[in-house]
Amino acid sequence: MAEYKTVVVWNRDGAVFTDNRYSRSHRWLFDGGVEVPASSSPHVVPVPLSVTAAVDPEEAFVVSLSSCHMLWFLSVAAKRGFVVDSYRDEAVGVMGKDSSGKLAMTNVTLRPEVRFSGEKRPAADEVLAMHYKAHEQCFIARSVKTDVLCEPALGL
């Protein structure tokens, strides 16, 4: 099985810290050298302690679901002989209280808009069937119920 690794890096940068007024700005490092500016959501921690121009974990969760669905949809469409010209999804995640009363991402709605070309074009029911198949195949959508383990390194 494949294994996926990322690195999250944050530094105090001289802030007092114990007053809880430190920057939530940090970086996500990915294989291949990609670095993404990240922060807590301004909905959770107010600016200037959050960075509005950075990606927050909640947005990353939503876009991960959207991206996975898109990649599977494109694969399904290609295998069925349909030419996709463009795909745009304005996905929305909703934070709310879960069944135990704790805040959680309770709903993510994907709203993909797909444009096709070529002689063979899908009917509406075929497009829905391809989205259904993509949703069934999406690893991320199937993983949202996964256990999250924490194994801290105690390098005090």
C-alpha positions in Angstrom: 0.0 0.0 0.0 1.1 3.6 -0.6 2.1 5.9 2.2 1.7 9.6 2.1 3.8 12.0 4.2 3.6 15.7 4.9 5.4 18.0 7.2 3.8 20.9 9.2 6.2 23.6 10.4 5.5 26.4 12.9 7.8 28.6 14.9 7.1 31.0 17.8 9.2 33.8 16.3 9.6 35.7 19.5 5.9 35.8 20.6 5.2 35.6 24.3 3.1 32.5 23.6 1.6 32.0 27.0 -0.7 35.0 26.5 -2.3 33.0 23.6 -1.5 35.9 21.2 0.9 34.1 18.9 0.6 33.7 15.1 -1.1 30.6 13.8 0.8 31.0 10.5 2.7 27.9 9.5 3.8 26.0 6.5 2.8 22.7 4.9 5.6 20.9 3.1 4.9 18.2 0.5 7.0 15.8 -1.5 8.4 17.4 -4.6 9.2 20.6 -2.8 5.8 22.2 -2.8 5.3 24.5 0.2 1.8 25.9 1.1 1.3 28.8 3.5 -1.2 27.7 6.1 -3.0 29.1 9.1 -5.9 28.6 11.4 -9.2 29.7 10.0 -10.1 33.3 10.7 -13.6 31.9 11.6 -11.8 30.1 14.5 -8.9 32.5 15.5 -9.3 36.2 14.6 -7.0 38.1 12.3 -4.2 39.1 12.9 -3.4 35.9 14.7 -4.7 34.0 11.6 -3.7 34.7 8.1 -6.6 35.1 5.6 -4.3 34.5 2.6 -3.2 31.1 3.8 -5.0 27.8 3.5 -6.7 26.6 6.7 -7.2 22.9 7.7 -11.0 23.2 7.1 -10.5 24.5 3.6 -7.9 21.8 2.9 -10.4 19.1 4.1 -13.1 20.4 1.7 -10.7 20.8 -1.3 -9.3 17.3 -0.7 -12.8 15.8 -1.1 -13.5 17.9 -4.1 -10.2 17.2 -5.8 -10.5 13.4 -5.2 -14.0 13.4 -6.6 -12.9 15.3 -9.7 -9.9 13.0 -10.4 -12.2 9.9 -10.2 -14.9 11.6 -12.3 -12.4 12.4 -15.1 -11.2 8.8 -15.0 -14.7 7.4 -15.2 -15.6 9.8 -18.1 -12.5 9.0 -20.1 -13.2 5.2 -19.7 -16.7 5.8 -21.0 -15.5 7.7 -24.0 -16.7 11.1 -23.0 -14.4 14.2 -23.6 -14.3 16.5 -20.6 -13.3 20.1 -21.5 -13.6 21.6 -18.1 -14.5 20.8 -14.5 -15.2 23.4 -11.8 -16.5 22.6 -8.3 -17.4 25.2 -5.8 -17.5 22.9 -2.8 -18.8 24.0 0.6 -18.0 22.5 4.0 -20.2 23.3 7.0 -18.9 23.3 10.5 -21.4 22.4 13.1 -22.0 20.2 16.2 -21.8 16.5 15.8 -23.9 13.9 17.6 -21.8 14.3 20.7 -22.2 18.1 20.7 -18.6 18.8 19.5 -17.6 21.0 16.6 -16.9 19.0 13.5 -17.1 19.3 9.7 -20.7 18.0 9.6 -21.4 18.3 5.9 -19.5 18.8 2.7 -21.4 19.6 -0.5 -19.7 19.2 -3.9 -21.2 21.2 -6.7 -19.3 20.1 -9.8 -20.0 21.7 -13.2 -18.6 19.7 -16.1 -18.4 20.7 -19.7 -18.1 18.1 -22.4 -17.3 18.2 -26.2 -17.0 15.8 -29.0 -19.5 13.7 -30.8 -20.4 11.5 -27.9 -21.9 13.5 -25.1 -23.5 12.1 -21.9 -27.2 12.5 -21.1 -28.1 13.9 -17.7 -28.6 10.4 -16.1 -25.2 9.3 -17.4 -23.5 12.4 -15.8 -25.2 11.6 -12.5 -24.1 7.9 -12.8 -20.5 9.0 -13.4 -20.6 11.3 -10.3 -22.1 8.4 -8.3 -19.3 6.1 -9.5 -16.6 8.8 -8.8 -18.1 9.2 -5.3 -17.9 5.5 -4.7 -14.3 5.4 -5.8 -13.0 8.5 -4.0 -10.5 7.4 -1.3 -11.0 10.6 0.7 -14.8 10.4 0.8 -14.5 6.9 2.0 -11.9 7.9 4.6 -13.8 10.7 6.5 -14.8 8.1 9.0 -11.3 6.9 9.5 -9.5 6.7 12.9 -7.0 9.4 13.5 -4.1 8.3 15.6 -1.6 10.6 17.5 1.8 9.2 18.2 3.8 12.1 19.6 7.6 12.1 19.7 8.6 13.2 23.2 11.7 15.1 22.4 11.3 17.4 25.4 
